[in-house]
């Protein structure tokens, strides 16, 4: 559980960093900044998967395990949606003149 909390903390940091960078994006740094944001959001999704993997085969209270897994699945789903939006924005903006 401690490892899961740590990687979810990393995930939150990466998502916060991504949101902050979106506020500093400009035409001159668009490609590099979007690449960084895509990397950070993707890393956040990987962190969430790592948390889920940590529960495999571990003996712990079944109710706690189920509750935590449900929450992590929801967070991962939202992060995945966020990554899709970031990817869409990056591709749409990079095609503008």
Backbone as ProteinMPNN parsed JSONL, in Angstrom:
{"seq_chain_A": "XXXXXXXXXXXXXXXXXXXXXXXXXXXXXXXXXXXXXXXXXXXXXXXXXXXXXXXXXXXXXXXXXXXXXXXXXXXXXXXXXXXXXXXXXXXXXXXXX", "coords_chain_A": {"N_chain_A": [[0.829, -1.187, 0.0], [1.978, 1.213, 0.731], [3.815, 1.638, -1.325], [2.062, 2.041, -3.426], [0.805, 4.419, -2.653], [2.978, 6.115, -2.833], [3.619, 6.05, -5.639], [1.24, 7.039, -6.684], [1.335, 9.579, -5.64], [3.511, 10.521, -7.131], [2.29, 10.464, -9.618], [0.304, 12.44, -9.314], [1.975, 14.676, -9.014], [3.167, 14.749, -11.568], [0.939, 15.242, -13.179], [0.133, 17.734, -12.183], [2.363, 19.254, -12.89], [2.121, 19.123, -15.645], [-0.279, 20.538, -16.084], [0.506, 23.054, -15.17], [2.505, 23.697, -17.06], [0.967, 23.91, -19.365], [-0.061, 26.42, -19.091], [2.034, 28.007, -19.801], [2.602, 27.734, -22.413], [3.583, 28.517, -25.73], [3.693, 29.687, -29.138], [6.33, 29.503, -29.997], [7.512, 27.607, -28.345], [5.91, 25.44, -28.526], [5.945, 22.709, -29.636], [8.0, 21.391, -28.167], [7.133, 21.786, -25.514], [4.599, 20.534, -25.555], [5.402, 17.942, -26.074], [6.78, 17.37, -23.693], [4.603, 17.54, -21.897], [2.954, 15.481, -22.831], [4.629, 13.329, -22.245], [4.756, 13.489, -19.42], [2.047, 13.103, -18.657], [1.606, 10.586, -19.691], [3.464, 9.185, -18.144], [2.252, 9.486, -15.658], [0.029, 7.881, -16.005], [1.287, 5.415, -16.258], [2.357, 5.217, -13.689], [0.008, 4.845, -12.234], [-0.794, 2.371, -13.221], [1.31, 0.872, -12.23], [0.786, 1.011, -9.516], [-1.579, -0.507, -9.421], [-0.574, -2.987, -10.248], [0.922, -3.629, -8.051], [-0.853, -4.681, -6.248], [-1.406, -7.217, -7.029], [-1.668, -10.517, -6.139], [-1.1, -9.956, -3.48], [-1.636, -10.373, -0.015], [-4.228, -9.022, 1.609], [-6.793, -7.145, 3.255], [-9.758, -7.944, 1.692], [-11.909, -6.182, 1.109], [-10.735, -3.657, 1.338], [-8.774, -3.83, -0.625], [-10.401, -4.118, -2.918], [-11.793, -1.665, -2.862], [-9.694, 0.222, -3.124], [-8.638, -0.558, -5.594], [-10.839, 0.016, -7.298], [-10.88, 2.806, -7.114], [-8.372, 3.477, -8.168], [-8.63, 2.489, -10.756], [-10.595, 4.234, -11.716], [-9.206, 6.681, -11.537], [-7.119, 6.116, -13.335], [-8.593, 5.84, -15.673], [-9.588, 8.452, -16.009], [-7.147, 9.812, -16.276], [-6.216, 8.638, -18.616], [-8.137, 9.606, -20.395], [-7.466, 12.306, -20.197], [-4.898, 12.231, -21.329], [-5.578, 11.538, -23.94], [-6.943, 13.866, -24.696], [-4.855, 15.751, -24.518], [-3.124, 14.721, -26.488], [-4.761, 15.017, -28.723], [-5.068, 17.82, -28.797], [-2.386, 18.548, -29.2], [-1.913, 17.474, -31.758], [-3.804, 18.792, -33.299], [-3.15, 21.51, -33.002], [-0.554, 21.541, -34.016], [-0.95, 21.343, -36.692], [-1.806, 23.761, -37.542], [-1.36, 26.817, -39.408]], "CA_chain_A": [[0.0, 0.0, 0.0], [2.873, 2.372, 0.797], [4.35, 1.85, -2.677], [0.966, 2.588, -4.22], [0.654, 5.823, -2.258], [4.126, 6.846, -3.377], [3.521, 6.233, -7.092], [0.107, 7.923, -6.945], [1.882, 10.919, -5.377], [4.289, 10.874, -8.321], [1.307, 10.703, -10.674], [-0.282, 13.758, -9.052], [3.01, 15.671, -9.332], [3.323, 14.825, -13.026], [-0.259, 15.899, -13.733], [0.199, 19.151, -11.813], [3.406, 19.848, -13.722], [1.544, 19.238, -16.988], [-1.24, 21.646, -16.067], [1.277, 24.295, -15.049], [3.175, 23.966, -18.339], [-0.031, 24.348, -20.345], [-0.212, 27.855, -18.917], [3.228, 28.709, -20.309], [2.844, 27.31, -23.789], [3.522, 29.556, -26.765], [3.988, 29.158, -30.477], [7.76, 29.228, -30.159], [7.926, 26.425, -27.589], [4.757, 24.531, -28.536], [6.278, 21.299, -29.874], [8.774, 20.866, -27.039], [6.291, 21.775, -24.321], [3.586, 19.487, -25.701], [6.096, 16.658, -25.923], [6.98, 17.193, -22.255], [3.298, 17.301, -21.272], [2.55, 14.125, -23.208], [5.476, 12.406, -21.487], [4.367, 13.509, -18.007], [0.722, 12.492, -18.483], [1.818, 9.161, -19.932], [4.147, 8.66, -16.95], [1.242, 9.418, -14.599], [-0.776, 6.689, -16.293], [2.148, 4.276, -15.926], [2.411, 5.149, -12.224], [-1.257, 4.27, -11.777], [-0.721, 0.942, -13.546], [2.262, 0.291, -11.286], [0.047, 0.86, -8.258], [-2.481, -1.653, -9.578], [0.251, -4.196, -10.301], [1.393, -3.907, -6.698], [-1.867, -5.414, -5.493], [-1.528, -8.583, -7.55], [-1.148, -11.579, -5.296], [-0.816, -9.517, -2.116], [-2.694, -10.714, 0.938], [-4.702, -7.879, 2.381], [-8.237, -7.129, 3.406], [-10.401, -7.959, 0.379], [-12.708, -4.974, 0.912], [-9.808, -2.535, 1.12], [-8.168, -4.068, -1.936], [-11.417, -3.825, -3.92], [-12.063, -0.23, -2.844], [-8.534, 0.926, -3.683], [-8.585, -0.876, -7.025], [-11.885, 0.787, -7.976], [-10.447, 4.212, -7.173], [-7.23, 3.578, -9.083], [-9.161, 2.296, -12.109], [-11.254, 5.49, -12.082], [-8.138, 7.669, -11.757], [-6.437, 5.751, -14.575], [-9.512, 6.151, -16.772], [-9.576, 9.91, -16.179], [-5.824, 10.178, -16.786], [-6.2, 8.207, -20.009], [-8.92, 10.607, -21.125], [-6.643, 13.518, -20.241], [-3.836, 12.018, -22.321], [-6.207, 11.611, -25.266], [-7.196, 15.289, -24.967], [-3.553, 16.385, -24.759], [-2.659, 14.262, -27.802], [-5.609, 15.653, -29.73], [-4.687, 19.233, -28.829], [-1.062, 18.649, -29.814], [-1.985, 17.198, -33.192], [-4.626, 19.83, -33.929], [-2.402, 22.762, -33.018], [0.644, 21.433, -34.836], [-1.358, 21.428, -38.086], [-2.195, 25.137, -37.86], [-0.285, 27.57, -40.078]], "C_chain_A": [[0.876, 1.254, 0.0], [3.459, 2.687, -0.58], [3.297, 2.488, -3.576], [0.778, 4.071, -3.916], [1.778, 6.66, -2.842], [3.977, 7.088, -4.886], [2.31, 7.091, -7.469], [0.518, 9.366, -6.663], [2.703, 11.414, -6.552], [3.346, 11.232, -9.478], [0.68, 12.092, -10.525], [0.719, 14.858, -9.405], [3.161, 15.855, -10.836], [2.126, 15.517, -13.677], [-0.271, 17.385, -13.395], [1.236, 19.888, -12.657], [2.887, 20.069, -15.143], [0.585, 20.413, -17.072], [-0.516, 22.982, -15.996], [1.931, 24.672, -16.382], [2.196, 24.406, -19.419], [-0.247, 25.857, -20.269], [0.941, 28.669, -19.486], [3.522, 28.4, -21.77], [2.719, 28.493, -24.749], [3.857, 28.914, -28.103], [5.447, 28.739, -30.615], [8.211, 27.967, -29.414], [6.867, 25.315, -27.617], [5.159, 23.062, -28.637], [7.015, 20.685, -28.684], [7.912, 20.76, -25.782], [5.229, 20.681, -24.401], [4.212, 18.1, -25.57], [6.335, 16.359, -24.444], [5.67, 16.829, -21.56], [2.814, 15.886, -21.587], [3.347, 13.083, -22.418], [5.025, 12.335, -20.034], [3.01, 12.841, -17.778], [0.816, 10.982, -18.716], [2.496, 8.501, -18.728], [3.168, 8.534, -15.788], [0.38, 8.173, -14.778], [0.013, 5.416, -15.953], [2.248, 4.104, -14.413], [1.145, 4.492, -11.67], [-1.3, 2.77, -12.055], [0.213, 0.216, -12.575], [1.598, 0.06, -9.936], [-0.851, -0.367, -8.324], [-1.699, -2.97, -9.575], [0.721, -4.607, -8.911], [0.404, -4.694, -5.854], [-1.987, -6.874, -5.925], [-0.883, -9.574, -6.589], [-0.843, -11.185, -3.863], [-1.971, -9.921, -1.204], [-3.017, -9.461, 1.754], [-6.213, -7.973, 2.451], [-8.891, -6.989, 2.031], [-11.211, -6.718, 0.094], [-11.837, -3.766, 0.626], [-9.205, -2.646, -0.274], [-9.151, -3.698, -3.055], [-11.684, -2.326, -4.011], [-10.918, 0.559, -3.492], [-8.443, 0.68, -5.185], [-9.617, -0.085, -7.816], [-11.458, 2.237, -8.155], [-9.313, 4.397, -8.184], [-7.696, 3.397, -10.525], [-9.835, 3.587, -12.586], [-10.221, 6.574, -12.388], [-7.423, 7.382, -13.074], [-7.302, 6.07, -15.788], [-9.518, 7.66, -17.052], [-8.234, 10.394, -16.741], [-5.692, 9.795, -18.258], [-6.988, 9.176, -20.887], [-8.141, 11.908, -21.26], [-5.534, 13.396, -21.273], [-4.397, 12.089, -23.732], [-6.48, 13.066, -25.648], [-5.895, 16.03, -25.287], [-3.033, 15.998, -26.143], [-3.454, 14.914, -28.929], [-5.24, 17.128, -29.886], [-3.344, 19.407, -29.532], [-1.139, 18.447, -31.319], [-2.776, 18.281, -33.918], [-3.838, 21.126, -34.076], [-1.175, 22.707, -33.915], [0.324, 21.52, -36.322], [-1.776, 22.833, -38.501], [-1.039, 25.864, -38.525], [0.466, 28.463, -39.144]], "O_chain_A": [[0.549, 2.243, -0.657], [3.586, 3.851, -0.958], [3.603, 3.364, -4.384], [0.611, 4.879, -4.829], [1.556, 7.784, -3.294], [4.186, 8.207, -5.356], [2.351, 7.8, -8.474], [0.094, 10.279, -7.372], [2.613, 12.582, -6.933], [3.587, 12.186, -10.217], [0.545, 12.826, -11.504], [0.352, 15.856, -10.025], [3.27, 16.981, -11.323], [2.29, 16.29, -14.621], [-0.646, 18.207, -14.231], [1.005, 21.019, -13.086], [3.185, 21.089, -15.765], [0.632, 21.193, -18.022], [-0.887, 23.932, -16.685], [1.909, 25.837, -16.779], [2.555, 25.192, -20.296], [-0.579, 26.494, -21.27], [0.831, 29.886, -19.634], [4.574, 28.768, -22.293], [1.854, 29.354, -24.588], [4.25, 27.75, -28.176], [5.759, 27.744, -31.269], [9.187, 27.33, -29.811], [6.924, 24.371, -26.829], [4.752, 22.254, -27.803], [6.685, 19.582, -28.249], [7.961, 19.755, -25.073], [4.989, 19.979, -23.419], [3.601, 17.19, -25.009], [6.12, 15.234, -23.992], [5.634, 15.918, -20.733], [2.322, 15.181, -20.706], [2.795, 12.075, -21.978], [4.921, 11.246, -19.471], [2.841, 12.095, -16.813], [0.175, 10.2, -18.015], [2.139, 7.387, -18.343], [3.245, 7.578, -15.015], [0.045, 7.497, -13.806], [-0.547, 4.457, -15.421], [2.227, 2.981, -13.91], [1.211, 3.68, -10.746], [-1.782, 1.992, -11.232], [-0.061, -0.908, -12.155], [1.821, -0.966, -9.292], [-0.881, -1.173, -7.394], [-2.128, -3.949, -8.965], [0.896, -5.793, -8.632], [0.784, -5.304, -4.855], [-2.618, -7.673, -5.233], [0.302, -9.471, -6.272], [-0.365, -12.02, -3.094], [-3.138, -9.82, -1.582], [-2.177, -8.931, 2.481], [-6.828, -8.796, 1.772], [-8.615, -6.039, 1.298], [-11.215, -6.232, -1.038], [-12.164, -2.945, -0.232], [-9.139, -1.662, -1.01], [-8.772, -3.04, -4.024], [-11.789, -1.777, -5.107], [-11.152, 1.452, -4.306], [-8.199, 1.607, -5.957], [-9.309, 0.432, -8.89], [-11.651, 2.824, -9.219], [-9.304, 5.357, -8.954], [-7.206, 4.082, -11.422], [-9.662, 3.985, -13.738], [-10.345, 7.297, -13.376], [-7.149, 8.302, -13.844], [-6.794, 6.521, -16.815], [-9.46, 8.081, -18.207], [-8.2, 11.287, -17.588], [-5.121, 10.544, -19.05], [-6.556, 9.523, -21.986], [-8.156, 12.538, -22.317], [-5.258, 14.344, -22.008], [-3.757, 12.642, -24.626], [-6.272, 13.454, -26.798], [-5.844, 16.838, -26.215], [-2.555, 16.854, -26.888], [-2.897, 15.311, -29.953], [-5.116, 17.619, -31.009], [-3.182, 20.304, -30.359], [-0.496, 19.174, -32.076], [-2.437, 18.642, -35.046], [-3.851, 21.759, -35.132], [-0.796, 23.716, -34.51], [1.222, 21.745, -37.133], [-2.068, 23.076, -39.672], [0.125, 25.573, -38.25], [1.394, 29.155, -39.563]]}, "name": "protein", "num_of_chains": 1, "seq": "XXXXXXXXXXXXXXXXXXXXXXXXXXXXXXXXXXXXXXXXXXXXXXXXXXXXXXXXXXXXXXXXXXXXXXXXXXXXXXXXXXXXXXXXXXXXXXXXX"}
